[in-house]
Amino acid sequence: MAIKIYTKTGDKGTTSLIGGTKVPKSHRRIEAYGTVDELNSHIGLCRDLLTDEHCRKILQEIQWQLFSIGAALACDPEKEIRMHIPDIHESDITTMEQEIDRMNDALPPLKHFILPGGHSSVSTLHIARCVCRRAERCCVGLETEEEKIAPLILIFLNRLSDYLFVLARYTAHLLNLEDIPWKPRG
């Protein structure tokens, strides 16, 4: 017999963290891991739109890491240590930094602010970058309310938004598109 998708346990606006603690669905922790899940879905769409196999592979690795981050955020912080939730490592951040440097070396220097656009893959990467920044803000919100989260999560999300920005520019470059400069009025 297949497991039912619906349990009806959340019909009154509450949900359980990993570990069993019940919280309202509006809880900052739920908002944080929900936003990470949304980011993961956007990155999946980006992966589907990209043609560069190396970049697609890196994005899939990032999706795995985001799933681990979501699991860590979904865990009751008082019980996480006993549960052995998969985590991320400094090497994951180093890999993103190396990828940023590799792509940046192929790009013209950035001399102005740029507008998202030019191709659906470029625009979608910028959307993922914005969702990533929101996920980062949600996690910072948890920290300011003294909710424990792994310090590497904030670093990972910050670096990931940088990675997505450079990947958007790099993708445009591979498509022989120029950056769209922002030109203020006046």
N, C-alpha and C positions, 0 to 999 in steps of 0.2 A: 504494500500500500504506500502510495506517495505521501510525503509530508505536506500538510495543508499550508498554503501561503498565508492565509488569514487566520489569526488567532482570536481576534476580537478583544484582546487584552488592552489595546490602546484606544478603544472606542470612547473613553472618557477623558482623553487628553493626557494620559501618562504613558510612560514607557520605562523599560528597565535597562540600566547600564549592564555591561558585562560584569557579572558578580552578583546581580540580582537587585541592586538598589533601585527603587522606583523614583523617578523624577518627572516633572512636567515636561511635555514635549517642547515647551518654550525655553527650557533650561539652556544656559550658554554652552554647556558641553554638547548637547544635542545639536545646537546650531553649528558648533565648530565641526563636529564629525559629519554632519549633513553637508556642510559647505565643502569639506574635503572630498566627499563622495561626488558632489556636483562637479568639482574640479576634475576628478578622475574621469567622469563621463565626458567632459569637454576634451580632455586629453585623448580619450579614445577616438573621438570624432577627428581631432587633429591628426592622429595616427592614420586614420582612414583616408584623409585627404592628401597626406604627404606621399611623395614618390621616392624620396631618398631613403634607401633601406637602412643605412646606418642611423639616421635620425629616428626612423620608425622603431628601431631596436631600442634606442635610448629611451624613447617615450614609453615603450612597454615596460622597461625596467622601472621607470618613474611611476607608472601605474601600480606596479607591485609594491613599491615603497609607500605610495599614498594609501594603499589598502592597509598596510601595516600601521601607518599613522592614524588612519580612521579607527582601527581596532584599539590602538592605545588610547585615543580620545574617548572611545565608547566605553572604556573600562572605568569602574569605580576606582578612583585614585588610591583609596585605602586598601584595595584588594589586588591591585595590578601586580605588585611584586610577587605574590604567590601564584599568579596565573601564567607567567611566562609568555606574555604577548610578544609577537615578533616585533623587532625594532629596526631602526635605521642606524647607520654607522657613519662616522666621519668620512670614510672612504666614498660613501654615496655622494656626499657634498663635494668632495675633491673631484670625483668624476664629472659632476656638472660644471665645476670651475674649469676643468681641462677642456670640456666640450665648448664652453663659452669662449675660451681663448682660441681654440681651433677655428671656430666659425668666425670670430672677430677678425682673425688674421686674413680672411678672404674678403672682408667687407671694407668699403671705403669708410674713412673716419666719420663719425657722427658729428655734424656741425650745427644741427638745429633739432628742434622737436619735430617728431614725425606723426602723421596721422595713420591710424590703422586703415588698411585697405589695399586695393590693387589686385587682389585675387582672394577667392574664398578661403584658401588654406592660410594665407597671411592674416586675414581678418579673424579667422577662428582661433589662431594662435594668440592674437591680442585679446580675444574674449577670455581664453583660458588664463592669460596673464592677469587680467582683472579679477577673475574669480579666485585666483591664487592669492592675490593681495587681500581680498575679502576674507579668505580662509586664515591668512596670517593675522588680520585684525581680530578675528574671532578668537584665535588662540591667545593673542596678547590680552584680550578681554578676560579670558580664563585666568591668566597669570595675575592680572591686576586684582582679581577677586580671590586671590590666594588658592586657586584650584591648581593642583599639581599637574604639570605636563612635562614631558622629557624636554630638556633644553635644546636638544638637536632638532626638535620639531620646528621651532621658530627659525632656526638657522636654515634648515632644509627648505621651508616655504619661502623664505626671503631669497635664497639663492635660486630656487625654482622660478620665481617670477622674473629674475634677471635672465635666466636661461631661456624662458619662453619669449622674452623680448628679443633677444639676440637670434633665437631660432626663427622668429617671424621675419626679421631682416634678412637672415641667411636664406630662408625659403624664397623670399622675393628675389634675392640675388640669383638663386638657381633658376628662377623663372625669367631671368633677364629683365626684371622690373626695378625701377629706381624707387628709393624712399619717397614718400609723399610729404614734402616739408609743410609744416604748419606756418602759415603766413598771417600774422595778426593784422587786423584791420587798422588803418590809420597810418 
